[in-house]
Amino acid sequence: MSNTATTKRDIEITVNGTRLSVLPSHSLIQALWKAGHPAFKRASCLEGVCGSCRIMVKQRGQATVEMALACQSEVKPGMQVLFPQHLERLAPSAQARCYSLQSSIPPLQQLREHFPEVAHCRHCHGCTVACPKGIDVEKGVTLANEGALSAAGELFINCVMCDLCTTSCPENIAPNYVALFARRTTAAHQPLPGNLATRLQTLQRGELKIKY
């Protein structure tokens, strides 16, 4: 029997339409990495940076499809997994939107200008259901739309920018980028902490010594 043959310990799953044999009791990321899957030979989390590996997963015997993060999903026999980056994106890129944190325009007015779709939220709960981190995404969008940008930004403190909320929105709202805007503008309109201001001044004067 070859070394690549399925052993009694292996279980079969389907990833992006391809059937694979992987070890049980592992997260999907670990299982694919140990199986030598090409996409995970250099998984960014193994290098210390979260890659926000979002997945759509259907378990054996279940009729529903769930959204999750690959690192938080244990492999189970018969599970079917799809990485949404293999799907056509349903929403336009929010990363391309440019705004100035030093603008004299009030933050809420900037929000209306750069993210006009926020006002069209249908309150369908799809974004909240899709979030693998359990964030009340819809509430964050509502708070931002009402002008409570600080509160909206705080709700997203655990966001990993996986874009599943954006993909699930029928109005093409990008809640994670709305929250990023909210947090940035809130910080820009607050005084810098003393220690940070001191360090920035040290950098500007070229006095910071870096030891290698």
GIJO-V411744 format. One record per backbone hydrogen bond with DSSP energy under -1.0 kcal/mol. NH is the residue of the N-H (numbers start at 1). CO is the residue of the C=O. If there is no record, write none. Layout:
# GIJO-V411744
nh->[NH	NH]
co->[CO	CO]
This chain:
# GIJO-V411744
nh->[5	11	13	14	15	16	18	20	22	28	28	31	32	33	34	35	36	37	40	41	46	47	48	49	54	55	56	57	58	62	66	68	70	72	75	78	79	80	81	82	86	87	97	110	111	112	113	114	115	118	119	120	121	129	130	131	134	137	140	141	142	143	144	145	146	147	148	149	152	153	154	155	156	157	159	167	168	169	172	178	179	180	181	182	183	184	185	186	187	188	189	190	197	198	199	200	201	202	203	204	205	206	207]
co->[2	22	20	79	18	81	15	13	11	70	73	27	28	29	30	31	33	32	37	38	43	44	45	44	52	68	82	66	80	59	57	55	53	69	26	12	76	58	14	56	83	84	94	106	107	108	109	110	111	115	116	117	118	125	126	127	131	135	136	137	138	139	140	141	142	144	143	147	148	149	150	151	153	154	156	163	164	166	169	174	175	176	177	178	179	180	181	182	183	184	185	187	193	194	195	196	197	198	199	200	201	203	202]
